[in-house]
Structure formats: C-alpha cells, structure tokens
Amino acid sequence: MLEVRHLTKIYDDGTVAVNDVSFEVAEGDFLVIIGLSGSGKSTLLRCINRLIEPTEGEIIWNGVDLVQLQGEDLRNARRQIGMIFQHFNLVNRSSVLTNVLSGRLGYTPSWKSLLGRFSPEDLEKATQVLERLGIADQTHKRADELSGGQQQRVGVARALMQEPTMILADEPVASLDPVLAHSIMQQLELLNQEDDMTIICSLHYLDLVQRYASNVIGLRDGEIAYRGSKTEIQAMTDDEFKEIYGEEAERVGHGLEGELQSTPEAEK
C-alpha cells in the first residue's frame, strides 16, 4: 500500500508544481495519472522515489515514510521502486546489456559497478529479462542503434533488474507511435497482472488510459481534479473532462478515443 499524504512541491523559483495532493494506491493496482503538460504529473512521480525532494507531506509505503529516509535506508527502499522515463535515459554509447545491468547498481558495491564487474547471477538475470521482453537478440548492440520501442524495452528491462515491487512510469510512451505505445503498455500490463506489480504511470493519450488503467487520478495545476475507476473514466462527462484539461481543451473522436487536443496556451 502506498499512501501519499498532503504532498506539496514548491520549486526554488516559487512554482507550485504539486499542491496538497493525497491519494492511496493498493498493492497490485495500475494507477494512471492524467493531465496536461505542466500539471505536475512528472514532479509527483519523481517525488515518490525521491528523485525530487518534496517540500511538505508524507509518502507512506508499506508503513514507512519515504520522505524521512536517508542514506542506506533510502537506497534500500529505492531498490524496490523501478523507474521508466519518457526519453529512455539510456547511455547511448553503451551496449544494451550494460544499460540493463545498471539496474543492479543498488545491489552492487560501488567499486565493482565502476569497473563494470557484475556477478554471473546478475548476467544470467539480465539475459532472462531481455528474453522476457523480446530483445535478447539486441544484447550487444549500442543503445542508440535501437528503435524507440526497443530502447524503451531496455528501459523496462533495466527497471526489472532492481526486482521492484512497484514501477513508476513517467510518460513512457509519449515518444512512440500508437502501435509501439500499445506494445510497451502491454508489457507493463503483464507485469501488473502476472507479477502482481504495482504500476503508477502518467499518460497523455486517453485511449491508453481507458484500455490499461484500473484507477485514475487527474491533475490540474498541481492539484487533484479527478478520481475514477476504469469504468468511470470510460464514462467521463464533458464537464469532468474540462475539470482536468480546462475549457480550452476538446476531445477528439468518440468517448475517450484519440489524443487529447488543446490550444498552445493549454500546454503551458
């Protein structure tokens, strides 16, 4: 169980990115966070694993407040929280295998990791993870030789090397075309269903939200403007939609199919 309580993040320039946000995520849930660019989605996710330091609030995970952890305690907690990034965050000049093995850095003495020395068990685990994600044949290629979809699979594989019980995915398919986007989301769905892994994922495409989310929260200007289940998001009204995206936004297609469309002003 993850409990976010009254979380606030104010940046040094005075920007209030997240404002008094509270919600719960049950173990094994697939929570999707929606909202326009600048609504606070990325900041919220990065606060959960302390990539960004919250200004106020609590992040209670399995009875422990992650905000209070420091040093080795924080490092141990982060081992169990995988992170997947929109722009992959791979080392382009390094091989796929090296990028995947970097997911074991939280378990490897620093001097060994600097020398690239990983145990036979870690190498075997990396091979298994790459096979599971269907990219074992890319093991020795440089990361920048892969397609966008393949690079994101490497990002997923790196997260799995941590042996996480929760994965945070920050706009993981925003850089991909619709077919590849579904392939990555299906991988996350399998992890959620087969491994009972908790997934918290920010998304921009509402058709993907409808297809994959078990629960949804919508952010607007750093605050929660919407909460709903899969059934409720499928039946979202125009008024609820505008509560999240503003009066200037409009839906395209029927129901939630298609991409959110907005004016340039709405993207700020």
C-alpha positions in Angstrom: 0.0 0.0 0.0 1.2 3.4 -1.0 -0.3 6.5 0.8 0.6 10.0 -0.4 -0.5 12.5 2.2 -0.7 16.2 1.7 2.3 16.2 -0.7 3.5 19.6 -1.9 6.4 20.6 -4.1 7.4 24.2 -4.5 10.5 24.8 -6.7 13.1 27.5 -5.8 11.6 29.9 -8.3 8.3 29.8 -6.4 6.5 27.4 -8.8 4.0 25.3 -7.0 4.2 22.0 -9.0 2.2 19.8 -6.6 -0.1 21.3 -4.1 -1.5 19.3 -1.1 -2.0 16.1 -3.1 -3.3 13.0 -1.2 -4.2 9.6 -2.6 -3.8 5.8 -2.0 -2.6 3.1 -4.3 -3.4 -0.5 -3.3 -0.9 -3.3 -3.8 -1.1 -4.6 -7.4 -3.1 -1.6 -8.7 -2.5 0.0 -12.1 -2.9 3.7 -11.4 -2.7 6.2 -14.3 -2.1 9.9 -13.7 -3.5 12.2 -16.4 -3.3 15.9 -17.0 -1.9 18.5 -19.4 1.8 19.1 -19.6 2.8 21.2 -16.6 0.0 19.8 -14.4 2.5 18.2 -12.0 2.5 14.5 -13.2 6.3 14.1 -13.5 7.0 16.0 -10.3 4.6 13.8 -8.4 6.1 10.6 -9.7 9.7 11.8 -9.0 8.8 12.9 -5.5 7.5 9.4 -4.7 11.0 7.8 -5.2 12.8 11.0 -4.0 14.4 11.9 -7.3 12.8 15.3 -6.4 12.6 16.3 -2.8 9.1 17.1 -1.6 8.6 20.4 0.2 5.9 19.1 2.5 3.9 15.9 3.1 4.4 12.2 3.6 4.8 9.2 1.2 4.0 6.1 3.2 5.0 2.9 1.6 4.5 -0.3 3.5 4.3 1.6 6.7 7.5 3.6 6.1 7.6 7.4 5.3 10.0 7.6 2.3 10.4 11.3 2.9 12.2 10.6 6.1 14.7 8.1 4.8 18.3 9.0 4.2 21.5 7.2 3.2 21.4 3.4 3.1 17.8 3.2 4.2 16.8 5.3 1.2 19.0 3.3 -1.1 17.4 0.1 0.1 13.9 1.5 -0.4 14.7 2.7 -4.0 15.8 -0.8 -4.9 12.1 -1.8 -4.8 10.9 1.1 -6.9 11.7 0.8 -10.6 11.6 4.0 -12.8 10.8 4.2 -16.5 11.4 7.5 -18.3 9.8 9.2 -21.3 13.1 9.7 -23.1 14.5 6.3 -22.0 17.6 7.7 -20.1 19.9 5.2 -21.6 23.7 5.5 -22.1 23.6 5.7 -25.9 27.2 4.6 -26.4 26.9 1.6 -24.1 25.5 -1.8 -25.0 22.0 -2.9 -24.3 23.4 -5.4 -21.7 25.4 -2.7 -19.9 22.3 -0.4 -19.7 20.2 -3.3 -18.3 22.9 -4.2 -15.8 22.9 -0.7 -14.5 19.6 -1.6 -12.8 21.7 -3.7 -10.4 23.7 -0.8 -9.1 21.7 -0.6 -5.9 22.9 -4.2 -5.1 26.5 -3.9 -6.3 29.4 -2.4 -4.4 30.3 0.9 -6.0 33.9 -0.1 -6.9 32.6 -3.1 -8.8 30.0 -1.1 -10.6 32.6 1.4 -11.7 34.7 -1.4 -13.2 31.7 -3.0 -14.8 32.0 -6.1 -12.7 28.8 -7.9 -12.2 28.2 -11.4 -10.8 27.3 -14.4 -13.0 23.9 -14.3 -11.3 23.3 -10.7 -12.5 24.4 -11.6 -16.0 22.0 -14.5 -16.1 19.2 -12.4 -14.7 19.8 -9.7 -17.4 19.7 -12.4 -20.1 16.4 -13.7 -18.7 14.9 -10.2 -18.5 15.9 -9.4 -22.1 14.4 -12.6 -23.3 11.2 -11.9 -21.5 11.0 -8.5 -23.2 11.8 -10.0 -26.6 15.1 -8.1 -27.2 17.6 -10.8 -26.3 18.9 -10.6 -29.9 19.9 -6.9 -29.3 22.0 -7.6 -26.3 25.4 -6.5 -27.7 24.2 -3.6 -29.8 24.7 0.0 -28.7 21.6 1.6 -27.3 21.5 4.3 -29.9 21.3 1.6 -32.6 17.8 0.6 -31.5 14.4 1.8 -32.4 12.4 3.9 -29.9 10.3 1.0 -29.0 13.3 -1.2 -28.4 15.0 1.5 -26.4 12.0 1.7 -24.1 12.0 -2.1 -23.7 15.6 -1.7 -22.5 14.3 0.9 -20.0 11.7 -1.6 -18.8 14.4 -4.3 -18.5 16.7 -2.0 -16.5 13.8 -1.3 -14.1 13.1 -5.1 -13.7 16.8 -5.7 -12.8 16.0 -4.0 -9.5 13.5 -6.7 -8.6 10.9 -4.0 -7.9 7.5 -4.4 -6.3 6.4 -1.0 -7.8 7.2 0.7 -11.1 6.8 4.4 -11.7 6.5 5.1 -15.4 6.8 8.8 -16.4 5.0 9.3 -19.8 6.7 6.0 -21.0 5.1 6.0 -24.5 5.0 9.7 -25.3 7.9 9.4 -27.7 6.4 6.3 -29.5 3.8 5.8 -32.3 0.5 4.2 -31.4 1.4 0.6 -32.2 4.7 0.8 -30.2 2.8 2.6 -27.4 0.4 -0.3 -27.0 3.3 -2.8 -27.1 5.0 -1.1 -24.1 1.8 -0.7 -22.2 1.0 -4.4 -22.8 4.4 -5.2 -21.2 3.5 -3.1 -18.2 0.1 -4.7 -18.0 1.7 -8.2 -18.0 4.0 -7.1 -15.1 1.0 -5.8 -13.3 -1.1 -9.0 -13.8 1.5 -11.8 -13.8 3.9 -10.4 -11.2 1.3 -8.5 -9.1 3.5 -5.5 -9.5 2.1 -2.1 -8.6 2.2 0.3 -11.6 1.9 4.1 -11.4 2.0 5.6 -14.9 1.5 9.1 -16.2 -0.1 9.2 -19.7 -1.3 11.8 -22.2 -3.3 9.6 -24.5 -6.8 9.0 -23.2 -7.4 5.8 -25.2 -4.5 4.2 -23.4 -5.9 5.3 -20.1 -9.2 3.7 -20.9 -7.5 0.4 -22.0 -5.0 -0.1 -19.3 -5.8 1.8 -16.1 -7.6 0.2 -13.1 -7.8 3.6 -11.4 -7.1 7.2 -12.5 -6.3 10.5 -10.9 -6.4 13.7 -12.9 -4.1 16.6 -12.1 -4.7 20.2 -12.9 -2.3 23.0 -11.8 -0.7 20.6 -9.3 -4.0 19.6 -7.6 -6.2 16.5 -8.0 -9.2 17.5 -10.2 -10.5 14.0 -10.9 -10.6 10.5 -9.4 -12.1 7.5 -11.0 -12.1 3.8 -11.8 -11.7 2.2 -15.3 -15.5 2.2 -15.6 -15.8 5.8 -14.5 -13.1 7.1 -16.9 -14.8 5.3 -19.8 -18.0 7.2 -18.9 -16.2 10.6 -18.3 -18.5 13.5 -18.9 -17.5 16.6 -20.8 -17.7 18.6 -17.5 -15.3 16.2 -15.8 -13.0 16.3 -18.8 -12.9 20.1 -18.6 -12.2 20.0 -14.9 -8.9 18.3 -15.7 -8.0 19.9 -19.0 -9.7 23.3 -18.9 -12.4 24.9 -21.0 -10.0 25.4 -24.0 -9.4 21.6 -24.4 -11.5 19.4 -26.5 -11.9 15.7 -27.0 -11.4 14.2 -30.5 -13.4 11.2 -31.7 -16.0 9.3 -29.7 -15.7 8.9 -25.9 -12.1 8.8 -24.9 -10.7 7.6 -28.2 -7.9 9.6 -29.8 -5.4 12.0 -28.4 -6.2 14.9 -26.2 -6.2 18.1 -28.3 -5.6 21.5 -26.8 -4.6 25.0 -27.7 -1.0 26.1 -27.4 -2.0 28.1 -24.3 -3.2 24.9 -22.6 0.2 23.3 -23.0 2.0 25.8 -20.8 
